[in-house]
Amino acid sequence: MKPDFTLGKCKTKATYSAKLRKKEQLDLKKIKDKFEVILETPILLVLKVEDVEVIVHGYGELLFKNCDDFSLMERLSEQIYSVGLKNKKE
């Protein structure tokens, strides 16, 4: 099942963000095991995926730094959410 999220321009920053339509937590440990991690804190990860920096918040928001390729961001969001959604049916 595909993750259900929206992708759009951030209101406060010049970046794009992906947000889950339903409030869900992400399993940062699972995500950390599958992607290249630049920075890790208890509440977020900064990943490098296909030369794009992605800030992954535990509450489910993804922020894309220095990227405006909408289809790439959509694909990366799907990959990250598919790995990290906690209550995903295995």
Steps between C-alpha positions, in 0.01 A plus 500: 500500500634842404553750782243782499675839508493850356799674345521876475693820555576583864335818626798632697799364308602482138477121510248231425349274761308175502239442770295192577125551464439290811697576817758220528843457657807395303744237623826693471706190583358310200561800275854541635580139408392545135632846404823701527479711817676838520366599843306311764312639802232333714221681313628529142743371240674682217543261208686517173290320237593528132697821571202661675507591869179392670411596857282225645297592809375224729148646482491432125606814315776490238683817392700509176801730488622643169265298281220608271453180300143417600495144364832418672369633833182299457698182434736561796202569728343169400827315566552658844138462611489140377798415721414715801128485567462337843154352469550376146372148445802275441 
